Amino acid sequence: MKSKVDFNLYFAIIMTEQSDNLSRLLQDFVLRNDNIECTSLNTYNLSQSMKVKEMNKRKMGQRDHLTQILQAAEKLFAKRGFYPTTIDDIAKEAKLAKGTIYLYFDSKEDLFFSAIERKLDVLLSKIEKAVKEPGSAWQRINATIGIHLKFMEENKDFFKIMQSFSEQLREKLEKELKGRVMEKQSRYIKILTRLIQRAINEGEVKPLDARKLAVIIMGIVHSLTVYWVSQKERGSLCRDASLVQEVFSHGVER
């Protein structure tokens, strides 16, 4: 049996500032009931539009919660480390209920893995933006190397957490991230490969396998970062950008 609602009365109520509580009740009723026989086609269309807007609002709220959780987790993981940081701490920092976090993540490990993915997305966005800037292919390759090293230095407290992991958790991390990060790594290699191939075409780089050269550059940058973090070097990691560029462009042979 269909319910009848006088939508002229309905919209009169929701437009009245003094009737906030009743307005919310009526809005909720319309949103939750699809079997309503409307007294006005126009007002029915308006109610459908309102339903779509409410759904979009809820989705935006979910995205906001996810961002809040990840930002809080990144901050606390970097400040305190992985083991001392608890889900309760993250919930408090995000100003959300503890149960809300478990709506998005199964465990603290899952949250940490997702935070790493988010960091990599930020790095890739910076690189993709930089390679669109004017300049030769070689200049953009150098810019990519510099951005990567600078980003790792700026986020050293976060990435150095992995150095403190137990062997068991480190194995789990590698296993979990292998699939989740592979797509991002592939994107990175494709960006470098295109730049190197263009540099080859422009005569700036020898005609070698562009993809393998891209993997070599990424490997050098990654190895330098791991060494810098593990050795607790006090100098800037960014200064090594020129070393990577020198080794890649001229080698080390006299």
C-alpha positions as CSV (number, residue, x, y, z in Angstrom):
1,M,0.0,0.0,0.0
2,K,1.4,3.4,-1.0
3,S,1.8,6.2,1.4
4,K,0.4,9.6,0.5
5,V,2.3,12.7,1.4
6,D,1.2,16.3,0.8
7,F,4.5,17.6,-0.6
8,N,3.2,21.1,-0.7
9,L,3.0,20.9,3.1
10,Y,6.2,19.0,3.2
11,F,8.2,21.7,1.4
12,A,6.5,24.4,3.4
13,I,7.8,22.8,6.5
14,I,11.4,22.1,5.4
15,M,11.6,25.8,4.2
16,T,10.6,27.0,7.7
17,E,13.7,27.7,9.8
18,Q,11.7,27.2,13.0
19,S,10.8,23.6,12.2
20,D,14.2,22.1,11.9
21,N,13.4,18.9,13.9
22,L,10.2,18.2,12.0
23,S,12.0,19.0,8.7
24,R,14.7,16.5,9.4
25,L,12.1,13.8,10.3
26,L,10.2,14.4,7.0
27,Q,13.4,14.5,4.9
28,D,14.5,11.2,6.5
29,F,11.0,9.7,5.8
30,V,11.2,10.6,2.1
31,L,14.8,9.3,1.8
32,R,14.0,6.0,3.3
33,N,10.7,5.2,1.6
34,D,10.5,4.5,-2.1
35,N,6.8,3.6,-2.1
36,I,5.4,7.1,-1.8
37,E,2.5,8.3,-3.9
38,C,3.2,12.0,-4.4
39,T,0.4,14.6,-4.7
40,S,2.5,16.6,-7.0
41,L,4.9,15.4,-9.8
42,N,7.1,18.5,-9.5
43,T,7.5,18.0,-5.8
44,Y,8.2,14.3,-6.4
45,N,11.0,15.2,-8.8
46,L,12.4,17.6,-6.2
47,S,12.3,14.9,-3.6
48,Q,14.2,12.5,-5.9
49,S,16.8,15.3,-6.5
50,M,17.1,15.8,-2.8
51,K,17.6,12.0,-2.3
52,V,20.5,12.1,-4.8
53,K,22.1,15.1,-3.1
54,E,21.8,13.4,0.3
55,M,23.5,10.3,-1.1
56,N,26.3,12.4,-2.5
57,K,26.6,14.2,0.8
58,R,27.0,10.9,2.6
59,K,29.7,9.7,0.1
60,M,31.6,13.0,0.6
61,G,31.3,12.5,4.4
62,Q,32.8,9.0,4.0
63,R,35.7,10.4,1.9
64,D,36.3,13.1,4.6
65,H,36.4,10.4,7.3
66,L,38.9,8.3,5.3
67,T,41.1,11.4,4.8
68,Q,40.9,12.3,8.5
69,I,41.9,8.8,9.5
70,L,44.9,8.5,7.1
71,Q,46.2,12.0,8.0
72,A,46.0,11.2,11.7
73,A,47.6,7.8,11.2
74,E,50.5,9.3,9.1
75,K,51.1,11.9,11.7
76,L,51.2,9.5,14.7
77,F,53.1,6.8,13.0
78,A,55.8,9.3,12.0
79,K,55.9,10.9,15.5
80,R,55.6,7.8,17.7
81,G,56.4,4.8,15.5
82,F,54.3,1.9,14.5
83,Y,54.2,-0.2,17.7
84,P,53.5,2.5,20.3
85,T,50.7,4.0,18.2
86,T,47.3,2.5,18.9
87,I,43.9,2.6,17.0
88,D,42.6,4.6,20.0
89,D,45.3,7.2,19.5
90,I,44.5,7.5,15.8
91,A,40.8,7.8,16.5
92,K,41.4,10.5,19.1
93,E,43.7,12.4,16.7
94,A,41.2,12.1,13.9
95,K,38.3,13.2,16.2
96,L,36.3,10.1,15.3
97,A,34.9,7.1,17.2
98,K,37.2,4.1,17.3
99,G,34.5,2.0,15.6
100,T,34.5,4.4,12.6
101,I,38.1,3.4,11.9
102,Y,37.2,-0.2,11.7
103,L,34.6,0.6,9.1
104,Y,37.5,1.4,6.8
105,F,40.4,-0.7,8.0
106,D,40.6,-4.3,9.4
107,S,43.6,-3.6,11.6
108,K,46.5,-1.2,12.4
109,E,48.7,-3.0,9.9
110,D,46.0,-2.5,7.2
111,L,45.8,1.2,8.1
112,F,49.6,1.5,7.9
113,F,49.7,-0.2,4.5
114,S,47.1,2.2,3.2
115,A,49.0,5.1,4.6
116,I,52.0,4.0,2.6
117,E,49.9,3.8,-0.6
118,R,48.6,7.3,0.1
119,K,52.2,8.6,0.4
120,L,53.1,7.0,-2.9
121,D,50.1,8.6,-4.5
122,V,51.3,12.0,-3.4
123,L,54.8,11.3,-4.7
124,L,53.5,10.2,-8.1
125,S,51.2,13.3,-8.3
126,K,54.2,15.6,-7.7
127,I,56.2,13.7,-10.4
128,E,53.4,13.7,-12.9
129,K,53.0,17.4,-12.4
130,A,56.7,18.1,-12.8
131,V,57.1,16.2,-16.0
132,K,54.5,18.4,-17.6
133,E,56.6,21.5,-17.1
134,P,58.6,22.9,-20.0
135,G,62.1,21.7,-20.6
136,S,64.1,19.0,-22.2
137,A,63.6,15.3,-21.4
138,W,66.9,15.2,-19.6
139,Q,65.9,18.2,-17.4
140,R,62.7,16.5,-16.5
141,I,64.5,13.3,-15.6
142,N,66.7,15.2,-13.3
143,A,63.7,17.0,-11.8
144,T,62.0,13.6,-11.2
145,I,65.1,12.4,-9.3
146,G,65.2,15.5,-7.2
147,I,61.5,15.4,-6.3
148,H,61.8,11.7,-5.3
149,L,64.7,12.3,-3.0
150,K,63.2,15.5,-1.5
151,F,59.9,13.8,-0.8
152,M,61.6,10.9,1.0
153,E,63.7,13.3,3.1
154,E,60.6,15.3,4.0
155,N,58.8,12.1,5.1
156,K,61.8,10.3,6.6
157,D,60.1,9.9,10.0
158,F,57.3,8.0,8.3
159,F,59.4,5.7,6.1
160,K,62.0,4.9,8.7
161,I,59.3,3.1,10.7
162,M,59.8,0.1,8.5
163,Q,63.4,-0.2,9.7
164,S,62.0,-1.0,13.2
165,F,59.7,-3.8,12.1
166,S,60.1,-7.3,13.3
167,E,61.1,-9.8,10.7
168,Q,57.6,-11.3,10.7
169,L,55.9,-8.0,10.2
170,R,58.4,-7.0,7.5
171,E,57.7,-10.2,5.6
172,K,54.0,-9.4,5.9
173,L,54.5,-5.9,4.8
174,E,56.4,-7.0,1.7
175,K,53.7,-9.6,0.9
176,E,50.8,-7.2,1.4
177,L,52.4,-4.3,-0.5
178,K,53.7,-6.3,-3.4
179,G,50.3,-6.4,-5.0
180,R,49.0,-3.0,-3.7
181,V,52.1,-1.0,-4.8
182,M,52.8,-2.8,-8.0
183,E,50.5,-0.6,-10.0
184,K,52.1,2.6,-8.6
185,Q,55.5,1.3,-9.3
186,S,54.5,0.5,-12.8
187,R,53.2,4.1,-13.3
188,Y,56.5,5.5,-12.0
189,I,58.5,3.3,-14.4
190,K,56.3,4.3,-17.3
191,I,56.9,8.0,-16.6
192,L,60.6,7.5,-16.5
193,T,60.6,5.2,-19.5
194,R,58.8,7.8,-21.6
195,L,61.2,10.6,-20.5
196,I,64.3,8.4,-21.2
197,Q,63.0,7.3,-24.6
198,R,62.4,11.0,-25.5
199,A,65.9,11.8,-24.3
200,I,67.2,9.0,-26.5
201,N,65.3,10.4,-29.5
202,E,66.7,13.8,-28.8
203,G,70.3,12.5,-28.6
204,E,70.7,13.3,-24.9
205,V,71.0,9.6,-23.9
206,K,72.6,6.6,-25.6
207,P,70.3,4.4,-27.5
208,L,69.8,1.7,-24.8
209,D,66.8,0.0,-23.4
210,A,64.7,2.8,-21.9
211,R,62.7,0.7,-19.6
212,K,65.7,-1.0,-18.0
213,L,67.4,2.4,-17.6
214,A,64.2,3.6,-15.8
215,V,64.4,0.6,-13.4
216,I,68.1,1.4,-12.8
217,I,67.4,5.0,-11.9
218,M,64.6,4.0,-9.5
219,G,66.8,1.3,-8.0
220,I,69.6,3.8,-7.3
221,V,67.2,6.4,-5.7
222,H,65.6,3.7,-3.6
223,S,69.0,2.3,-2.4
224,L,70.3,5.7,-1.5
225,T,67.1,6.4,0.5
226,V,67.3,3.1,2.4
227,Y,71.0,3.7,3.2
228,W,70.4,7.3,4.3
229,V,67.5,6.2,6.6
230,S,69.3,3.1,8.0
231,Q,72.6,4.9,8.7
232,K,70.8,7.9,10.2
233,E,72.8,10.3,8.1
234,R,72.5,13.9,9.2
235,G,73.1,15.5,5.8
236,S,70.5,16.2,3.3
237,L,69.3,13.4,1.0
238,C,68.5,15.9,-1.6
239,R,72.2,16.6,-2.2
240,D,72.6,13.1,-3.6
241,A,70.4,14.1,-6.5
242,S,73.4,15.4,-8.3
243,L,75.3,12.2,-7.5
244,V,72.6,10.1,-9.1
245,Q,72.5,12.4,-12.1
246,E,76.3,12.3,-12.5
247,V,76.5,8.5,-12.3
248,F,73.6,8.0,-14.7
249,S,74.8,10.5,-17.3
250,H,78.6,10.0,-17.2
251,G,79.2,6.9,-15.1
252,V,82.1,6.7,-12.6
253,E,85.0,5.7,-14.9
254,R,87.7,8.3,-15.4
